[in-house]
Amino acid sequence: MSHRPIHLVVVLAVASALGLASCGLVGSSARASEGRLQVVGGQVAVPPNPDQAAARFLIQNATGVDDELVSVTSPDADAVAIHRSEVDAAGRATMTEISSLAIPARSEVTFEPGGLHVMLTGLHHRLRAGDTLSLTLRFAEAGTRTVRLDVVDPAQMAIDPGTDMHMEGEHDHGG
């Protein structure tokens, strides 16, 4: 009995295994870099002032690329801005407008009460629980994400990453 055919089979099997393993590594690396940037769990509380409201949501960047939220618009309001709420050293609440916001690779950025939020002013209609409000977020790398947020009673306001926000469209801009 010759060992030559068995030796050849073993060499071919090892070469195939190494080839498949390297393909697997390339494949898993490609999958990691092809993750999605998405906006989830968004809501707007029925505002006490019918002219303005704050939108809250979660941005999940599952990609391997740092990104930046560069603008937010809405057909439902005259003006839209990214704000950060804080309490200063004297205990006063402050709100600062942010022109753009870093969204690091493989991270989540939460827009929540007492922190980041999107402020909408000059609302085109009075918001009531059960309504929806549309936002378009433009990212430097991921392009635009247009979402509809549910308007809820303030007592029911909570960010739930499992909540689907009615993604109306996802448009990448060549990257």
QUIJONOR-V143819 format. One record per residue. N is the residue number from 1. RES is the residue in one small letter. PHI is phi as a letter, one per 20 degrees, with the letter a starting at -180 (NA if undefined). D_LAST is the distance of its C-alpha to the last C-alpha in Angstrom with 1 decimal. Layout:
n->(N;N)
res->(RES;RES)
phi->(PHI;PHI)
d_last->(D_LAST;D_LAST)
This chain:
n->(1;2;3;4;5;6;7;8;9;10;11;12;13;14;15;16;17;18;19;20;21;22;23;24;25;26;27;28;29;30;31;32;33;34;35;36;37;38;39;40;41;42;43;44;45;46;47;48;49;50;51;52;53;54;55;56;57;58;59;60;61;62;63;64;65;66;67;68;69;70;71;72;73;74;75;76;77;78;79;80;81;82;83;84;85;86;87;88;89;90;91;92;93;94;95;96;97;98;99;100;101;102;103;104;105;106;107;108;109;110;111;112;113;114;115;116;117;118;119;120;121;122;123;124;125;126;127;128;129;130;131;132;133;134;135;136;137;138;139;140;141;142;143;144;145;146;147;148;149;150;151;152;153;154;155;156;157;158;159;160;161;162;163;164;165;166;167;168;169;170;171;172;173;174;175)
res->(m;s;h;r;p;i;h;l;v;v;v;l;a;v;a;s;a;l;g;l;a;s;c;g;l;v;g;s;s;a;r;a;s;e;g;r;l;q;v;v;g;g;q;v;a;v;p;p;n;p;d;q;a;a;a;r;f;l;i;q;n;a;t;g;v;d;d;e;l;v;s;v;t;s;p;d;a;d;a;v;a;i;h;r;s;e;v;d;a;a;g;r;a;t;m;t;e;i;s;s;l;a;i;p;a;r;s;e;v;t;f;e;p;g;g;l;h;v;m;l;t;g;l;h;h;r;l;r;a;g;d;t;l;s;l;t;l;r;f;a;e;a;g;t;r;t;v;r;l;d;v;v;d;p;a;q;m;a;i;d;p;g;t;d;m;h;m;e;g;e;h;d;h;g;g)
phi->(NA;e;e;f;f;f;g;f;f;f;f;f;f;f;f;f;f;f;f;f;f;f;f;f;f;f;f;f;f;f;f;f;f;e;g;d;d;b;d;c;m;e;b;c;f;g;e;f;e;f;e;b;b;d;e;c;a;c;d;d;d;e;e;e;c;f;c;b;e;d;a;c;c;b;f;e;b;f;c;c;b;e;c;c;e;b;d;f;g;e;n;e;f;c;c;d;f;d;f;b;c;f;c;f;g;l;c;c;c;d;d;b;g;n;b;f;b;d;e;d;c;m;g;e;b;f;e;c;g;o;f;c;c;d;c;d;d;d;d;f;d;e;n;d;c;d;c;d;d;f;e;c;f;g;f;d;f;a;e;c;g;e;f;e;e;m;f;e;a;c;c;e;d;m;c)
d_last->(58.6;56.0;53.3;51.2;49.5;48.7;47.4;45.1;43.9;43.2;41.2;39.2;38.6;37.5;35.1;33.6;33.3;31.6;29.2;28.4;28.1;25.6;23.6;23.9;22.6;19.5;19.1;19.6;17.2;14.4;15.5;15.4;11.9;10.9;13.0;12.5;12.7;15.6;18.5;21.9;25.6;25.7;29.0;30.9;34.5;37.0;37.6;41.1;40.2;39.2;37.3;34.6;32.9;30.6;27.7;27.0;24.4;22.4;18.7;17.8;14.8;15.3;12.1;12.7;10.6;12.6;11.5;13.7;15.3;15.8;17.9;19.8;21.7;24.2;26.3;29.1;29.7;30.3;28.4;26.0;25.4;24.3;27.5;28.9;32.5;34.7;38.4;39.7;42.6;45.2;43.9;42.5;39.4;36.7;33.5;31.0;28.1;24.7;22.4;19.2;19.0;17.4;16.1;16.4;14.9;17.2;19.2;20.6;21.5;24.5;25.6;29.3;32.8;33.8;30.3;26.9;27.0;25.7;28.8;29.3;32.2;34.0;33.5;34.3;36.5;38.3;36.4;38.4;37.8;36.2;34.1;30.3;28.2;24.7;22.0;18.5;16.4;13.5;11.3;9.6;6.5;7.2;8.4;12.0;14.5;17.9;20.8;24.5;26.6;30.2;32.9;35.4;38.8;38.3;40.4;37.8;34.8;32.9;29.3;29.0;25.7;27.0;27.3;25.0;24.2;23.9;20.2;20.3;16.8;13.3;10.7;7.0;6.0;3.7;0.0)
